[in-house]
Amino acid sequence: MNFVGTIASRSILFIMGENAHSRYVTEDIFDMVGEPGELVVVSGARHIDLYDRVDMIPFDRLNAFFSKALK
């Protein structure tokens, strides 16, 4: 969190599970970064669900973000 200013001006996509034990950290960093950051909260997901539960990973949001950010 000490170096969040070094990335704050870039497009950043945060994806977190609604029930993640680390949710507060993601929310804190997102609040620090602000725009042009984007926060996606996956309903019912825990932190570890977003590693390999392909039914919970928001691939559509990842695709949209990278399509725009990597032009």
Buried (B, 14 or more C-beta within 10 A) or exposed (E): EEEBEEEBEEBBBBBBBEBBEEBEEBBEBBEEBEEEBBBBBBEEBBBEBBEEEEEBBBEEBEEEBEEEEEE
